[in-house]
Amino acid sequence: MKKIGKIGMAVVALFILTATAVVAEDTGYKGFPRGSALITVQELKHLIDAKNPQLVILAAENSVEYRLGHIPGSRQVDRPDIEAPPETQNGVTGNIIDSDGFTKLARKLGISRDSIVVVYDTKYDATRLWWAFTYYGKGDVRVLDGGVKAWTEAGYPVDLLAPDPPALSGTLTAKVALPSFRVETAAIIAAESSGKAQIWDNRDIREFTGEELKKGAYRAGRIPGSAHSDWALFKKKENQADWLSAFEVTALLQRLGYDRSREQYFYCQSGVRSTQALFALYLSGWPVDKLHNYDSSWIGWSKDTTLPLLTGLPTAPRAAQAGR
């Protein structure tokens, strides 16, 4: 039997370390490197049953969804609760509230720095809340995989009445921790002109082509240079709050043409659905400093009539639709 030698041993050691790193990266929930950003309904039920005093559950739902049945103890946080006044955003609705406003909201909900915060939804609003908390410095918030539908399908009970207000006010102070997590129009213009970034439209295809103009937007169409990446592609069709596995997301990103080495910009109608794609890349271990949510999104872009837009289906292959 031949001796391997020092160089051979070094090569073997490097191979083992590399293989170990790959395995370690795939050991998170559903195979995601950052799978801990998700929580299962079983894990949440265990926290509730343990009566953990640090647990705060937030239902990112509208009043109808919330009143039809919510996870016991969960507090409703609807979109208006986290929206800044239009007059502070050049007339654009939907932008995130400032740090003072977010501090007041978090404390009212009983949230402190060491709180265990779980957010859930029935469709796509939970990642908007997760994004807001992460942007403002509480980066350990977890999204309930499968949402309230998975909860009820597991046979767990729901409440119809809202819980009593928190016994104690929270102490969380919101401070911008990831400035690049939130961008505005100037950053999108710079990204489009640089040619070194990817801009993704996470709306439905009819909005992307300009066939549909949703309420709130001023013009129909899309941002020049943007490619389509429907938010719904990252979720299971039978439950739009249930995330695909890391293997499925990786295949999807490759098919759509996502490039890990480039800056990634996301937009939709008002910066909500766009956080779905951003969260999928976050779960997949992509560099956080390269993930940017265009907060004003299409509402802000379409309001400024000096900005160009495109309509119809693009001819570039990278922007072609990826069905599944």
C-alpha positions as CSV (number, residue, x, y, z in Angstrom):
1,M,0.0,0.0,0.0
2,K,1.4,3.4,-1.0
3,K,2.1,6.1,1.5
4,I,0.0,9.2,0.9
5,G,2.7,11.8,1.9
6,K,2.3,15.2,3.4
7,I,0.8,16.8,0.3
8,G,-1.6,13.9,-0.1
9,M,-2.7,14.1,3.5
10,A,-3.3,17.9,3.1
11,V,-5.5,17.3,0.1
12,V,-7.5,14.6,1.9
13,A,-7.9,16.9,4.9
14,L,-9.1,19.7,2.7
15,F,-11.6,17.4,1.1
16,I,-12.9,16.2,4.4
17,L,-13.3,19.8,5.7
18,T,-15.0,20.9,2.5
19,A,-17.4,17.9,2.6
20,T,-18.1,18.5,6.2
21,A,-18.9,22.2,5.5
22,V,-21.3,21.2,2.8
23,V,-23.0,18.7,5.0
24,A,-23.2,21.2,7.8
25,E,-24.8,23.8,5.5
26,D,-27.5,21.3,4.6
27,T,-28.5,20.3,8.1
28,G,-30.9,23.2,8.8
29,Y,-34.7,22.9,8.7
30,K,-35.7,21.7,5.2
31,G,-32.0,21.8,4.2
32,F,-31.7,25.6,4.5
33,P,-28.4,27.0,5.8
34,R,-30.5,29.5,7.7
35,G,-33.4,27.2,8.4
36,S,-33.6,28.4,12.0
37,A,-35.5,31.5,10.6
38,L,-38.4,29.1,10.2
39,I,-40.3,27.3,13.0
40,T,-42.7,24.3,12.7
41,V,-46.2,24.2,14.2
42,Q,-45.0,21.4,16.5
43,E,-42.2,23.6,17.9
44,L,-44.6,26.5,18.4
45,K,-47.1,24.3,20.1
46,H,-44.4,23.1,22.5
47,L,-43.5,26.7,23.4
48,I,-47.2,27.6,24.0
49,D,-47.7,24.5,26.2
50,A,-44.6,25.3,28.2
51,K,-46.1,28.8,28.9
52,N,-42.8,30.4,28.0
53,P,-43.2,34.0,29.2
54,Q,-40.9,35.3,26.5
55,L,-43.0,34.0,23.7
56,V,-44.8,36.6,21.5
57,I,-46.9,35.4,18.6
58,L,-47.9,37.8,15.9
59,A,-50.6,37.2,13.3
60,A,-49.8,39.1,10.1
61,E,-53.4,39.0,9.0
62,N,-56.3,41.3,8.3
63,S,-59.3,41.5,10.6
64,V,-61.3,38.9,8.6
65,E,-58.5,36.4,8.6
66,Y,-57.8,36.9,12.3
67,R,-61.4,36.6,13.4
68,L,-62.0,33.4,11.5
69,G,-59.6,31.8,13.9
70,H,-56.1,32.6,15.1
71,I,-53.4,30.7,17.0
72,P,-54.1,31.0,20.8
73,G,-52.4,34.0,22.3
74,S,-51.4,35.6,19.0
75,R,-51.8,39.3,18.5
76,Q,-52.9,40.8,15.2
77,V,-50.5,43.1,13.3
78,D,-52.2,44.2,10.1
79,R,-50.4,46.2,7.4
80,P,-51.7,49.6,8.5
81,D,-50.0,49.0,11.9
82,I,-46.5,49.1,10.2
83,E,-47.2,51.7,7.5
84,A,-45.7,55.2,7.6
85,P,-48.1,58.1,7.0
86,P,-48.1,58.9,3.2
87,E,-47.2,62.5,3.9
88,T,-43.9,61.4,5.2
89,Q,-43.2,59.3,2.1
90,N,-43.8,61.7,-0.8
91,G,-47.4,60.5,-0.9
92,V,-46.5,56.9,-1.3
93,T,-48.5,54.5,0.8
94,G,-47.1,51.3,2.3
95,N,-43.6,52.3,3.4
96,I,-42.4,51.0,6.7
97,I,-42.9,53.2,9.8
98,D,-39.8,54.9,11.2
99,S,-37.8,53.5,14.2
100,D,-39.7,55.5,16.7
101,G,-43.0,54.2,15.4
102,F,-41.7,50.7,15.3
103,T,-40.4,51.0,18.9
104,K,-43.8,52.0,20.1
105,L,-45.5,49.2,18.2
106,A,-43.1,46.6,19.5
107,R,-43.4,47.7,23.1
108,K,-47.2,47.8,22.9
109,L,-47.0,44.2,21.8
110,G,-44.9,43.3,24.8
111,I,-41.7,42.7,22.8
112,S,-38.3,43.1,24.4
113,R,-34.8,42.3,23.2
114,D,-35.0,38.7,24.6
115,S,-38.5,38.0,23.4
116,I,-39.1,34.9,21.3
117,V,-41.1,36.4,18.4
118,V,-42.9,34.1,16.0
119,V,-44.8,35.6,13.0
120,Y,-47.3,33.8,10.8
121,D,-49.8,34.5,8.0
122,T,-52.1,32.8,5.5
123,K,-50.3,34.0,2.5
124,Y,-47.3,36.4,2.4
125,D,-47.4,39.2,5.1
126,A,-45.3,37.3,7.7
127,T,-42.0,37.9,5.8
128,R,-42.8,41.6,5.7
129,L,-42.9,41.7,9.5
130,W,-39.8,39.5,9.7
131,W,-38.0,41.9,7.3
132,A,-39.1,44.9,9.4
133,F,-37.9,43.4,12.7
134,T,-34.6,42.3,11.0
135,Y,-34.1,45.8,9.5
136,Y,-34.7,47.4,13.0
137,G,-32.3,45.1,14.8
138,K,-34.2,42.1,16.1
139,G,-32.8,39.5,13.8
140,D,-34.0,36.3,15.6
141,V,-37.7,36.5,14.6
142,R,-39.0,33.3,13.2
143,V,-41.6,32.6,10.5
144,L,-44.1,29.8,11.1
145,D,-43.8,27.4,8.2
146,G,-47.3,26.6,6.9
147,G,-49.0,29.4,8.8
148,V,-52.3,29.0,10.4
149,K,-53.4,26.4,7.8
150,A,-50.7,24.0,8.9
151,W,-51.6,24.7,12.5
152,T,-55.2,23.7,12.1
153,E,-54.3,20.7,9.9
154,A,-52.1,19.4,12.8
155,G,-55.3,19.4,14.9
156,Y,-54.3,22.3,17.1
157,P,-57.0,24.7,18.5
158,V,-57.7,28.3,17.4
159,D,-59.1,31.2,19.3
160,L,-61.8,33.7,18.0
161,L,-61.2,36.4,20.6
162,A,-58.1,38.5,20.9
163,P,-55.9,37.9,24.0
164,D,-55.8,40.4,26.8
165,P,-53.1,43.1,26.5
166,P,-49.6,42.2,27.7
167,A,-49.2,42.4,31.4
168,L,-46.0,44.4,30.9
169,S,-44.9,46.8,28.2
170,G,-42.0,45.6,26.1
171,T,-38.6,47.4,26.2
172,L,-37.4,46.9,22.6
173,T,-35.8,49.9,21.0
174,A,-35.8,49.8,17.2
175,K,-32.6,50.9,15.5
176,V,-31.7,50.4,11.9
177,A,-29.3,47.5,11.9
178,L,-29.2,46.7,8.2
179,P,-29.5,49.9,6.2
180,S,-29.1,48.1,2.8
181,F,-32.1,45.8,3.7
182,R,-34.4,48.8,2.7
183,V,-33.8,50.8,-0.4
184,E,-35.6,53.5,-2.3
185,T,-35.9,54.7,-5.9
186,A,-32.4,56.2,-6.3
187,A,-30.9,52.8,-5.5
188,I,-33.0,51.1,-8.1
189,I,-32.1,53.6,-10.8
190,A,-28.4,53.1,-9.9
191,A,-28.7,49.3,-9.9
192,E,-30.5,49.3,-13.3
193,S,-27.9,51.6,-14.9
194,S,-24.9,49.7,-13.4
195,G,-25.7,46.4,-15.1
196,K,-24.1,44.7,-12.1
197,A,-27.2,43.9,-10.2
198,Q,-30.4,41.9,-10.7
199,I,-33.8,43.5,-10.2
200,W,-36.7,41.2,-9.5
201,D,-40.4,41.9,-9.9
202,N,-42.2,39.6,-7.5
203,R,-45.8,40.5,-8.6
204,D,-48.2,38.4,-10.6
205,I,-47.5,38.1,-14.3
206,R,-50.4,40.4,-15.4
207,E,-49.0,43.2,-13.2
208,F,-45.5,42.6,-14.6
209,T,-46.7,42.9,-18.2
210,G,-48.9,45.9,-17.5
211,E,-52.2,44.1,-18.2
212,E,-53.4,44.7,-14.6
213,L,-53.1,47.8,-12.5
214,K,-53.7,47.2,-8.9
215,K,-55.3,49.8,-6.7
216,G,-52.8,52.2,-5.3
217,A,-50.4,52.2,-8.3
218,Y,-50.5,55.1,-10.7
219,R,-49.3,53.5,-14.0
220,A,-49.3,49.9,-15.3
221,G,-46.0,48.2,-16.2
222,R,-42.7,47.3,-14.8
223,I,-39.3,48.7,-14.0
224,P,-36.9,48.5,-17.1
225,G,-34.3,45.9,-16.5
226,S,-36.3,43.9,-14.1
227,A,-37.1,40.2,-14.5
228,H,-40.1,38.3,-13.3
229,S,-40.0,36.1,-10.2
230,D,-43.5,35.5,-8.9
231,W,-43.6,35.4,-5.1
232,A,-45.9,32.3,-5.2
233,L,-43.2,30.1,-6.8
234,F,-41.4,29.9,-3.4
235,K,-44.4,28.3,-1.7
236,K,-46.4,25.1,-2.1
237,K,-49.5,25.5,-4.2
238,E,-51.7,23.7,-1.7
239,N,-50.6,26.0,1.1
240,Q,-49.2,29.5,0.3
241,A,-47.7,29.8,3.7
242,D,-45.7,26.5,3.3
243,W,-42.2,27.0,2.1
244,L,-40.5,24.8,-0.5
245,S,-37.4,22.8,0.5
246,A,-33.9,24.1,0.0
247,F,-33.4,21.7,-2.9
248,E,-36.5,23.0,-4.6
249,V,-35.7,26.6,-4.0
250,T,-32.1,26.1,-5.3
251,A,-33.5,24.5,-8.5
252,L,-36.0,27.4,-8.9
253,L,-33.4,30.1,-8.5
254,Q,-31.2,28.4,-11.1
255,R,-34.1,28.2,-13.5
256,L,-35.0,31.8,-13.0
257,G,-31.4,33.0,-13.4
258,Y,-30.5,34.3,-10.0
259,D,-26.8,35.0,-9.7
260,R,-25.4,34.7,-6.2
261,S,-22.4,37.0,-7.0
262,R,-24.6,40.0,-7.8
263,E,-26.6,42.5,-5.8
264,Q,-30.3,41.4,-5.5
265,Y,-33.1,44.0,-5.6
266,F,-36.8,43.1,-5.1
267,Y,-40.0,44.9,-5.6
268,C,-43.7,44.3,-5.9
269,Q,-46.7,46.6,-5.4
270,S,-45.8,47.9,-2.0
271,G,-42.8,46.0,-0.7
272,V,-44.7,43.1,0.8
273,R,-44.6,40.2,-1.7
274,S,-41.0,41.2,-2.5
275,T,-40.0,40.0,1.0
276,Q,-41.0,36.5,0.0
277,A,-38.1,36.2,-2.5
278,L,-35.7,38.1,-0.2
279,F,-36.6,35.7,2.6
280,A,-36.1,32.6,0.3
281,L,-32.5,33.8,-0.5
282,Y,-31.9,34.6,3.2
283,L,-32.9,31.0,4.1
284,S,-30.6,29.8,1.3
285,G,-27.6,31.4,2.9
286,W,-27.1,34.2,0.4
287,P,-25.1,37.2,1.6
288,V,-27.4,39.5,3.6
289,D,-25.7,42.7,2.5
290,K,-26.6,41.8,-1.1
291,L,-30.4,41.5,-0.4
292,H,-32.4,44.8,-0.9
293,N,-36.1,45.4,-0.6
294,Y,-37.4,48.3,-2.6
295,D,-39.9,49.6,0.0
296,S,-41.9,52.0,-2.2
297,S,-41.9,49.4,-4.9
298,W,-44.2,49.8,-7.9
299,I,-46.4,52.4,-6.2
300,G,-43.5,54.7,-5.7
301,W,-42.0,54.1,-9.1
302,S,-45.3,54.5,-11.0
303,K,-46.1,57.7,-9.1
304,D,-43.1,59.5,-10.6
305,T,-44.0,60.1,-14.2
306,T,-40.4,61.0,-15.1
307,L,-39.4,57.4,-14.6
308,P,-39.6,55.0,-17.5
309,L,-41.6,51.7,-17.6
310,L,-42.0,48.7,-19.8
311,T,-45.1,46.7,-20.7
312,G,-45.7,43.4,-22.4
313,L,-43.7,40.2,-22.3
314,P,-39.9,40.6,-22.4
315,T,-37.9,39.0,-25.1
316,A,-34.8,38.3,-22.9
317,P,-34.6,34.6,-21.9
318,R,-33.6,35.4,-18.3
319,A,-36.9,37.2,-17.8
320,A,-39.0,34.3,-19.2
321,Q,-41.6,32.8,-16.9
322,A,-40.7,29.8,-14.8
323,G,-43.7,27.7,-14.3
324,R,-44.1,24.7,-12.0
